[in-house]
């Protein structure tokens, strides 16, 4: 997981927060995990539905 995160983080340009989100999304997609972003009950699915 760390290697997937690091690779996506390093390959993404932009602000630190954008690089972090890219790493998290890469891990979630690679390992078929759900990733939602938002606050409270206002969440948005960022990845495909896990299998």
Secondary structure per residue as TSV (DSSP state, phi and psi in degrees):
chain	resnum	aa	ss	phi	psi
A	1	X	-	360.0	-40.5
A	2	X	H	-62.5	-41.5
A	3	X	H	-65.0	-40.6
A	4	X	H	-63.6	-45.6
A	5	X	H	-60.7	-50.9
A	6	X	H	-60.0	-40.7
A	7	X	H	-63.7	-46.1
A	8	X	H	-67.8	-40.5
A	9	X	H	-59.4	-49.1
A	10	X	H	-67.9	-30.2
A	11	X	H	-82.4	-10.4
A	12	X	-	-98.3	134.8
A	13	X	-	-100.4	159.2
A	14	X	S	125.5	-161.7
A	15	X	-	-72.5	160.7
A	16	X	H	-55.0	-43.3
A	17	X	H	-63.0	-35.7
A	18	X	H	-68.8	-39.1
A	19	X	H	-65.6	-40.3
A	20	X	H	-64.0	-45.4
A	21	X	H	-63.4	-38.3
A	22	X	H	-61.5	-41.4
A	23	X	H	-63.9	-44.8
A	24	X	H	-64.6	-43.2
A	25	X	H	-64.3	-38.7
A	26	X	H	-63.1	-42.9
A	27	X	H	-64.4	-46.3
A	28	X	H	-59.6	-44.9
A	29	X	H	-70.1	-38.7
A	30	X	H	-67.0	-34.0
A	31	X	T	-108.3	15.8
A	32	X	T	55.8	49.3
A	33	X	-	-110.1	153.2
A	34	X	-	-83.1	143.8
A	35	X	-	-137.2	113.9
A	36	X	E	-114.1	145.6
A	37	X	E	-127.1	149.1
A	38	X	E	146.0	-160.9
A	39	X	E	-139.7	134.9
A	40	X	T	61.6	-129.8
A	41	X	T	-90.2	1.3
A	42	X	E	-95.0	77.2
A	43	X	E	-111.8	148.5
A	44	X	E	-126.7	130.0
A	45	X	E	-69.4	127.0
A	46	X	-	-100.7	-20.0
A	47	X	S	-118.8	167.6
A	48	X	-	-64.9	159.0
A	49	X	-	-62.5	129.0
A	50	X	-	-63.5	152.0
A	51	X	-	-74.1	360.0
